[in-house]
Amino acid sequence: MSWSDVLERGTADSSLTFARARWRQAGKFAWVAPRQTITAPTGEQYPLCATVYFKDFDDVVKPYFPSMDGMTEADDWYIGISGHPPQ
């Protein structure tokens, strides 16, 4: 699946995790966090854009910014965790 598919499916179901077949280290995955509303210092509330997070093999989680290849050309995304590709 493509990066667009990841965003669409992840936004629709925040329980899904996604990985790429080219990721060689097991245990890596990305997911789309549910949308939230945040309160600004002014007291007004604003919608927070959907955020994609990435859990690396070393159990560190960070916002995910895929490479240009990962966004525009990759079609090896799948639902799951690296090291455990779909059957």
C-alpha positions as CSV (number, residue, x, y, z in Angstrom):
1,M,0.0,0.0,0.0
2,S,1.1,3.6,-0.5
3,W,1.7,6.4,2.1
4,S,-1.7,7.9,1.2
5,D,-3.3,4.5,2.0
6,V,-1.5,4.6,5.4
7,L,-2.8,8.0,6.2
8,E,-6.4,7.2,5.1
9,R,-6.6,3.9,6.9
10,G,-4.7,5.1,10.0
11,T,-7.0,8.1,10.3
12,A,-10.1,5.9,10.0
13,D,-8.7,3.3,12.5
14,S,-6.1,4.5,15.0
15,S,-5.6,1.0,16.3
16,L,-3.7,0.0,13.1
17,T,0.1,0.0,12.9
18,F,2.0,0.2,9.7
19,A,5.5,-0.9,8.6
20,R,7.5,-1.1,5.4
21,A,8.8,-4.3,3.9
22,R,12.2,-2.7,3.4
23,W,12.6,-2.1,7.2
24,R,15.1,-4.8,8.1
25,Q,15.1,-4.4,11.9
26,A,12.2,-6.1,13.7
27,G,9.8,-4.2,15.9
28,K,9.4,-0.9,14.0
29,F,6.0,0.6,13.2
30,A,4.2,3.8,12.6
31,W,0.6,4.8,13.5
32,V,-1.7,7.8,13.1
33,A,-2.8,9.2,16.5
34,P,-6.4,10.2,16.8
35,R,-7.2,13.9,16.2
36,Q,-7.4,16.1,19.3
37,T,-8.4,19.5,20.3
38,I,-5.8,21.7,22.1
39,T,-6.3,24.8,24.1
40,A,-4.1,27.8,23.2
41,P,-2.7,30.2,25.9
42,T,-5.6,32.5,24.9
43,G,-8.1,29.9,26.1
44,E,-9.4,29.2,22.6
45,Q,-9.5,25.7,21.3
46,Y,-8.1,24.5,18.0
47,P,-8.1,21.2,16.2
48,L,-4.6,19.6,16.2
49,C,-3.7,18.0,12.9
50,A,-3.4,14.3,12.7
51,T,0.1,13.2,13.9
52,V,2.0,10.1,12.7
53,Y,4.2,8.5,15.3
54,F,7.0,6.0,14.8
55,K,8.3,3.4,17.3
56,D,11.8,2.5,16.5
57,F,13.4,-0.9,17.2
58,D,14.9,0.6,20.4
59,D,11.4,1.4,21.8
60,V,11.8,5.2,21.3
61,V,8.7,6.9,20.0
62,K,8.9,10.2,18.0
63,P,6.8,12.1,15.4
64,Y,7.3,10.4,12.0
65,F,8.5,12.3,9.0
66,P,8.9,9.8,6.2
67,S,11.5,10.2,3.5
68,M,10.4,11.5,0.1
69,D,10.6,7.9,-1.2
70,G,8.4,6.7,1.7
71,M,5.8,9.3,0.8
72,T,5.8,9.4,-3.0
73,E,7.2,6.1,-4.4
74,A,7.0,3.4,-1.8
75,D,4.3,0.8,-2.2
76,D,5.6,-1.6,0.3
77,W,3.7,-0.4,3.3
78,Y,1.6,-3.0,5.1
79,I,-0.5,-3.2,8.2
80,G,1.6,-4.7,11.0
81,I,5.1,-4.4,12.6
82,S,8.4,-4.8,10.9
83,G,9.8,-8.3,11.1
84,H,6.2,-9.7,10.9
85,P,5.1,-9.1,7.3
86,P,1.6,-10.2,6.3
87,Q,1.2,-13.8,5.2
